[in-house]
Amino acid sequence: MHTFGYRANALLTLGVTILALMCAMASFSDNFNLPSPSAQVQVLNVNWFQKQRNGNDEVSLTLNISADLQSAFTWNTKQVFVFLAAEYETTQNALNQISLWDAIIPSKEHAKFSIHTTNKYRLTDQGSNLRGKEFNLTLHWHVMPKTGKMFADNIVMTGYHLPEDYR
């Protein structure tokens, strides 16, 4: 009949095929999840707004970030990477996007949070374009699944202004 090698190969091939099929089904099932996250960001204070020696504007903000990303989690979600970005326009660039804060959310239990913080990364513009600038804060999230493709989305919050004068 068949040798041990042939039988082991057949068993291993069957196992890998079943595992690949299960991964494909898990990835396909994520298409039916329609997440509805919510977020709110408040700029509580402009800590300082200064012009650096090289002529660039730099801002430090105190932020209150509240979000509920629990609906982004499914049984196939490994973790969610979330970050807050300031977005504004200048004459040189149609879109300037600067990351202010980020975090990795490991589980659904940690996906509903409220944090009071200063910006983790510097809000710096190349030039003096930030005085009196209107900007948006956008909360981005990237869902990293256990298997399948990564999903990304965001919530844009408008109506934020920087001061006219340096502090």
ABEGO torsion letter per residue (X at the ends): XBBAAAAAAAAAAAAAAAAAAAAAAAAAAAAABBBBBBBBBBBABBABBBBBAAGBBBBBBBBBBBBBAAAABBAABABBBBBBBBBBBBAABABBBBBABBBBBABAAAABBBBBBBBABBBBBBEBAABGBBBBBBBBBBBBBABEBBBBBBBBBBGBBBBABBX
